[in-house]
Amino acid sequence: MRASRTVAHRIQPQSDKSVELVGNMDLLSMVLNAAGGDAVRKIAQNFGLDENQASSAVSNLLPALGQGLARNAASPGGLESLMGALSAGGHDRYVDNPETLVGEGTVQDGNGILGHILGSKDVSRQVARNAAAQTGIGEDLLKKMLPVVAAMAMGALSKQHSSPGAQAVGSDPAAGGLMGILGQFLDAGQGGSMAGNILGMASKLFGK
């Protein structure tokens, strides 16, 4: 129980209200609307859920993943690593073609993503446990969904990263774009100071 409480503090368990944050909603809307909603429908079909349950599961799993991505990006060398992964990883296929969400390859890729952004299986289990408490969906099922949602999150960020103007840094995080999304996840938990760090590192990275 002591270890569980420590992990819960690190990942800041989410409530239904937490997904109303602007940064969360930006990434969340991209994932939920991927391929015109077909991605969520494919997840629902694959995991034996109805579409509303699948949307609820994604909505409650995603915020912890966003915070993990943002914290990694704020660490030394983390932003460069993320940019490289978004540029070369081919993750946009997960939101462009929902059929790719079904298969062992996606699960393996998603587990690799989880290892980078959450750090351990204990944290992944805690994320699933928190989401189960909010949604009423079984924890075991949510653990199986988590790598697929992680792959979808990277897919959405990959498309955002490659969109026109996405790398224009130095503006306020609320203006949107990839840096804004990451900065707002950190704003939610750390009062905005880390968002500025991400933008500053990005400015140096792109020579702005």
C-alpha positions as a Python dict, from the first residue, in 0.01 Angstrom:
ca = {
    (1, 'M'): (0, 0, 0),
    (2, 'R'): (288, 239, 75),
    (3, 'A'): (438, 192, -271),
    (4, 'S'): (97, 238, -432),
    (5, 'R'): (48, 572, -262),
    (6, 'T'): (391, 691, -376),
    (7, 'V'): (320, 603, -738),
    (8, 'A'): (-23, 765, -722),
    (9, 'H'): (140, 1088, -606),
    (10, 'R'): (389, 1082, -891),
    (11, 'I'): (134, 1042, -1166),
    (12, 'Q'): (-130, 1266, -1007),
    (13, 'P'): (-443, 1046, -1034),
    (14, 'Q'): (-698, 1194, -1266),
    (15, 'S'): (-1062, 1273, -1204),
    (16, 'D'): (-1332, 1343, -1457),
    (17, 'K'): (-1269, 1714, -1404),
    (18, 'S'): (-900, 1678, -1489),
    (19, 'V'): (-968, 1597, -1851),
    (20, 'E'): (-1128, 1941, -1889),
    (21, 'L'): (-782, 2102, -1887),
    (22, 'V'): (-708, 2276, -2216),
    (23, 'G'): (-388, 2081, -2285),
    (24, 'N'): (-556, 1750, -2210),
    (25, 'M'): (-852, 1838, -2429),
    (26, 'D'): (-629, 1934, -2721),
    (27, 'L'): (-461, 1595, -2727),
    (28, 'L'): (-777, 1416, -2621),
    (29, 'S'): (-982, 1566, -2902),
    (30, 'M'): (-718, 1466, -3156),
    (31, 'V'): (-726, 1106, -3030),
    (32, 'L'): (-1103, 1078, -2996),
    (33, 'N'): (-1161, 1230, -3341),
    (34, 'A'): (-885, 1035, -3516),
    (35, 'A'): (-1004, 901, -3851),
    (36, 'G'): (-1343, 1058, -3791),
    (37, 'G'): (-1390, 863, -3468),
    (38, 'D'): (-1311, 529, -3632),
    (39, 'A'): (-1005, 481, -3411),
    (40, 'V'): (-1215, 484, -3094),
    (41, 'R'): (-1473, 259, -3259),
    (42, 'K'): (-1197, 13, -3348),
    (43, 'I'): (-1077, 12, -2987),
    (44, 'A'): (-1433, -46, -2866),
    (45, 'Q'): (-1473, -338, -3104),
    (46, 'N'): (-1135, -488, -3019),
    (47, 'F'): (-1187, -474, -2642),
    (48, 'G'): (-1557, -561, -2629),
    (49, 'L'): (-1676, -217, -2520),
    (50, 'D'): (-1940, 15, -2654),
    (51, 'E'): (-1823, 343, -2804),
    (52, 'N'): (-1907, 551, -2497),
    (53, 'Q'): (-1708, 315, -2273),
    (54, 'A'): (-1412, 327, -2510),
    (55, 'S'): (-1422, 707, -2515),
    (56, 'S'): (-1438, 717, -2136),
    (57, 'A'): (-1144, 478, -2107),
    (58, 'V'): (-931, 685, -2345),
    (59, 'S'): (-1030, 1007, -2168),
    (60, 'N'): (-915, 871, -1832),
    (61, 'L'): (-597, 698, -1948),
    (62, 'L'): (-464, 982, -2162),
    (63, 'P'): (-391, 1257, -1904),
    (64, 'A'): (-126, 1052, -1721),
    (65, 'L'): (37, 970, -2055),
    (66, 'G'): (39, 1340, -2147),
    (67, 'Q'): (202, 1432, -1817),
    (68, 'G'): (464, 1162, -1867),
    (69, 'L'): (543, 1287, -2217),
    (70, 'A'): (567, 1645, -2095),
    (71, 'R'): (797, 1560, -1804),
    (72, 'N'): (1023, 1358, -2033),
    (73, 'A'): (1037, 1647, -2279),
    (74, 'A'): (1142, 1879, -1995),
    (75, 'S'): (1430, 1653, -1893),
    (76, 'P'): (1782, 1694, -2036),
    (77, 'G'): (1783, 1563, -2391),
    (78, 'G'): (1418, 1465, -2364),
    (79, 'L'): (1281, 1713, -2615),
    (80, 'E'): (1531, 1613, -2882),
    (81, 'S'): (1447, 1247, -2823),
    (82, 'L'): (1073, 1313, -2853),
    (83, 'M'): (1117, 1515, -3172),
    (84, 'G'): (1323, 1234, -3321),
    (85, 'A'): (1061, 976, -3231),
    (86, 'L'): (778, 1187, -3373),
    (87, 'S'): (969, 1249, -3695),
    (88, 'A'): (1089, 895, -3763),
    (89, 'G'): (864, 661, -3568),
    (90, 'G'): (578, 639, -3817),
    (91, 'H'): (329, 673, -3533),
    (92, 'D'): (83, 874, -3740),
    (93, 'R'): (-39, 545, -3889),
    (94, 'Y'): (-220, 476, -3563),
    (95, 'V'): (-455, 769, -3613),
    (96, 'D'): (-468, 762, -3993),
    (97, 'N'): (-549, 392, -4023),
    (98, 'P'): (-743, 247, -3727),
    (99, 'E'): (-685, -107, -3857),
    (100, 'T'): (-326, -74, -3736),
    (101, 'L'): (-452, -53, -3377),
    (102, 'V'): (-530, -424, -3383),
    (103, 'G'): (-225, -644, -3365),
    (104, 'E'): (66, -754, -3151),
    (105, 'G'): (299, -507, -3323),
    (106, 'T'): (97, -213, -3196),
    (107, 'V'): (95, -353, -2843),
    (108, 'Q'): (472, -399, -2853),
    (109, 'D'): (523, -47, -2984),
    (110, 'G'): (284, 91, -2722),
    (111, 'N'): (461, -92, -2442),
    (112, 'G'): (787, 59, -2559),
    (113, 'I'): (628, 403, -2550),
    (114, 'L'): (494, 338, -2200),
    (115, 'G'): (839, 235, -2082),
    (116, 'H'): (977, 569, -2195),
    (117, 'I'): (702, 798, -2068),
    (118, 'L'): (589, 625, -1746),
    (119, 'G'): (909, 446, -1654),
    (120, 'S'): (781, 126, -1498),
    (121, 'K'): (505, -131, -1507),
    (122, 'D'): (408, -27, -1154),
    (123, 'V'): (318, 321, -1280),
    (124, 'S'): (127, 174, -1575),
    (125, 'R'): (-71, -44, -1336),
    (126, 'Q'): (-151, 258, -1119),
    (127, 'V'): (-271, 453, -1423),
    (128, 'A'): (-503, 167, -1513),
    (129, 'R'): (-624, 140, -1153),
    (130, 'N'): (-706, 511, -1140),
    (131, 'A'): (-893, 491, -1470),
    (132, 'A'): (-1085, 186, -1352),
    (133, 'A'): (-1203, 378, -1046),
    (134, 'Q'): (-1332, 660, -1268),
    (135, 'T'): (-1491, 453, -1546),
    (136, 'G'): (-1610, 131, -1384),
    (137, 'I'): (-1423, -63, -1655),
    (138, 'G'): (-1212, -352, -1529),
    (139, 'E'): (-853, -272, -1440),
    (140, 'D'): (-719, -572, -1632),
    (141, 'L'): (-893, -459, -1949),
    (142, 'L'): (-763, -106, -1909),
    (143, 'K'): (-409, -238, -1866),
    (144, 'K'): (-447, -411, -2203),
    (145, 'M'): (-582, -91, -2357),
    (146, 'L'): (-304, 131, -2221),
    (147, 'P'): (-34, 50, -2481),
    (148, 'V'): (-286, 101, -2762),
    (149, 'V'): (-385, 440, -2620),
    (150, 'A'): (-16, 528, -2585),
    (151, 'A'): (37, 446, -2952),
    (152, 'M'): (-263, 662, -3045),
    (153, 'A'): (-128, 952, -2835),
    (154, 'M'): (206, 937, -3013),
    (155, 'G'): (22, 918, -3343),
    (156, 'A'): (-176, 1232, -3265),
    (157, 'L'): (137, 1418, -3155),
    (158, 'S'): (319, 1299, -3466),
    (159, 'K'): (51, 1449, -3689),
    (160, 'Q'): (57, 1771, -3487),
    (161, 'H'): (437, 1781, -3508),
    (162, 'S'): (432, 1748, -3887),
    (163, 'S'): (154, 2002, -3942),
    (164, 'P'): (237, 2350, -4079),
    (165, 'G'): (363, 2583, -3808),
    (166, 'A'): (379, 2313, -3541),
    (167, 'Q'): (746, 2382, -3471),
    (168, 'A'): (702, 2757, -3446),
    (169, 'V'): (812, 2796, -3086),
    (170, 'G'): (849, 3088, -2852),
    (171, 'S'): (482, 3177, -2834),
    (172, 'D'): (256, 3138, -2533),
    (173, 'P'): (169, 2769, -2467),
    (174, 'A'): (-200, 2854, -2478),
    (175, 'A'): (-160, 2935, -2847),
    (176, 'G'): (-163, 2565, -2924),
    (177, 'G'): (68, 2344, -3127),
    (178, 'L'): (289, 2065, -3001),
    (179, 'M'): (481, 2279, -2753),
    (180, 'G'): (160, 2427, -2621),
    (181, 'I'): (12, 2082, -2562),
    (182, 'L'): (317, 1962, -2371),
    (183, 'G'): (350, 2287, -2180),
    (184, 'Q'): (-10, 2281, -2066),
    (185, 'F'): (24, 1928, -1930),
    (186, 'L'): (308, 2054, -1713),
    (187, 'D'): (119, 2373, -1624),
    (188, 'A'): (-153, 2152, -1476),
    (189, 'G'): (79, 2002, -1220),
    (190, 'Q'): (367, 2248, -1177),
    (191, 'G'): (231, 2598, -1203),
    (192, 'G'): (365, 2678, -1549),
    (193, 'S'): (740, 2697, -1478),
    (194, 'M'): (818, 2375, -1664),
    (195, 'A'): (616, 2485, -1966),
    (196, 'G'): (854, 2776, -2007),
    (197, 'N'): (1147, 2537, -1983),
    (198, 'I'): (1010, 2326, -2269),
    (199, 'L'): (958, 2632, -2489),
    (200, 'G'): (1305, 2760, -2409),
    (201, 'M'): (1467, 2429, -2495),
    (202, 'A'): (1266, 2409, -2815),
    (203, 'S'): (1382, 2756, -2917),
    (204, 'K'): (1744, 2648, -2878),
    (205, 'L'): (1679, 2318, -3058),
    (206, 'F'): (1530, 2485, -3365),
    (207, 'G'): (1765, 2782, -3358),
    (208, 'K'): (1489, 3036, -3304),
}
